[in-house]
């Protein structure tokens, strides 16, 4: 009877898990892509997850979470990994500031203050 109740309790979480994955799909997809890039680099350069953890000053368990692609990485963590491996994981397009011509009419002239 306990086994049936345990199974019943487990079955109730699948919907919550699915909703969570759906809500967090964007960052989960990015995290998975980053994980694949890291794993490819490690394999190509014969670096273990333990060695990466040592380079980063992270626990091997945390590096394992990263390479599983389910960790919500901070920009700080991404930068540390990029620096430790000498690779780019995320690129931000250059921001080009365009000079706008000055308006002849000040922006707030129409509003009484």
Buried (B, 14 or more C-beta within 10 A) or exposed (E): EEEEEEEEEEEEEEEEEEEEEEEEEEEBEBBEEBBEBBBEBBEEEEBEBEBBBEBBEBEEEEBBBBBEBEBEBEEEBBEBBBEBBEEEBEEEEEEEEEEEEEEEEEEEEEEEE
